[in-house]
Every structure is written in structure tokens, then in C-alpha cells.
């Protein structure tokens, strides 16, 4: 795939982002591909400076803004890594999804096919949780996977 470069919104003329998830600086009459850092959340991040103000951004969000026309809107719509690799910021690996879809965690080794249900290794039971208005609500631990799924479904009906 050919690497395509676009201006970073708000940093036009100073930085560019590529379709492969790389960032370059255009400062000081040089073009320099910058080294990103691994944030504590497991995502690549980069610090951009303009007029003496330095702000750190997640690289995947910068790529999504430039190539997928994403407008960050809190937690309503978020950027998802399709292959579940947080370090793979190629535009074809990114998609804009709802927070609910992104948090279903079906990609994790939960052992459950039900949304909101995961295996809790610590106590050897199924745990049921739901996110609503940006808050995580614990619904309980269950010996039976189906009972955990039922608790999730019941809470979902109650909320909607």
C-alpha cells in the first residue's frame, strides 16, 4: 500500500500524518519522521507543539481524524482497531464505532459469546457488566454463563 500524507488538523504546515500511522514534523525547514511513544493505556502517542503549547495525542485518533473524517465527541463515537492490535495504526485497520460496540470485548479471551459477560479468573466465575452513560456497572458474579448473560439482558431492558 502506498503511504499517503495529510496535514494534521489544527497543525497544518507543521505536522503531517500518514495512512500508515506515522507522524512527521515539518519544522525548522526539515522533514523528520517522529518517534512515537507507548502510553500507559497501550496506545501509541505523540506530542505535538504549536506556539509553545505541547499536547499529547493518541496516534490512532490523529489518523482517524485525517483519513476517516472522525470528529472526537467524547465517548459517543470512538476509534476501534479492527485487528485488536493497539499498535497497528494503519488507516485500513481503523474504524469509527459506538462506545457500546467498542466495549463488547468479544475480541478478548473471555470465553463467552455473550455481550457483557466475561470469565473472571480470580474467582472462577462469570462476571456480568454493562456500560451506560460512560459508567461501568457491575451486575454480579455467576456460576452459570447463561445466568450472567440474562442479568445483562435484564439490565439492558431496564435501561432502555
Secondary structure, DSSP 8 states (H G I E B T S, - for coil): ----EEE-TT-TTTEEEETTS-EEE-GGG--EE---EE-TTSSEEEEEEETTEEEEEEHHHHHHHHHS-----TTSEEEEETTS-TT---GGGEEEEEHHHHTT-TTSS----STTEEEETTTTEEEEEEEETTEEEEEEEESSHHHHHHHHHHHHHHH-
